[in-house]
Amino acid sequence: MYSADSLRVVAYKGGDFLPTWLVAVVISAVAVLMLVLALRRKNEQ
């Protein structure tokens, strides 16, 4: 898992060629996806 600090650094560096909102959307989508996968695994056990 990435820490908040590393995500901040990536978002900061990516700010040169990526809009901030796009970075935020991608990070949110990844977080939701991981949450869904974790819940699915829990339900299977």
C-alpha positions in Angstrom: 0.0 0.0 0.0 1.1 3.5 -0.7 1.4 6.0 2.1 -0.3 9.3 2.0 3.1 11.0 1.7 4.2 9.0 -1.4 0.8 9.7 -3.0 1.3 13.4 -2.3 4.8 13.4 -3.9 3.4 11.6 -7.0 0.5 14.1 -7.2 3.0 17.0 -6.8 5.4 15.7 -9.5 2.5 14.7 -11.8 1.1 18.2 -11.5 3.5 19.2 -14.2 1.6 17.2 -16.9 -1.6 16.0 -15.1 -4.4 18.2 -13.7 -4.8 17.8 -9.9 -8.5 16.7 -10.2 -7.5 13.9 -12.5 -4.9 12.6 -10.0 -7.5 12.8 -7.2 -10.0 10.9 -9.3 -7.5 8.1 -10.1 -6.4 7.8 -6.5 -10.1 7.7 -5.4 -10.9 5.0 -8.0 -8.0 2.8 -6.9 -9.0 3.2 -3.2 -12.6 2.2 -4.0 -11.4 -0.7 -6.1 -9.1 -2.0 -3.3 -11.9 -1.6 -0.8 -14.3 -3.6 -2.9 -11.7 -6.4 -3.4 -11.0 -6.5 0.3 -14.7 -6.8 1.1 -15.2 -9.6 -1.5 -12.3 -11.5 0.0 -13.8 -11.2 3.5 -17.2 -12.4 2.2 -15.6 -15.5 0.6 -14.0 -16.7 3.8 
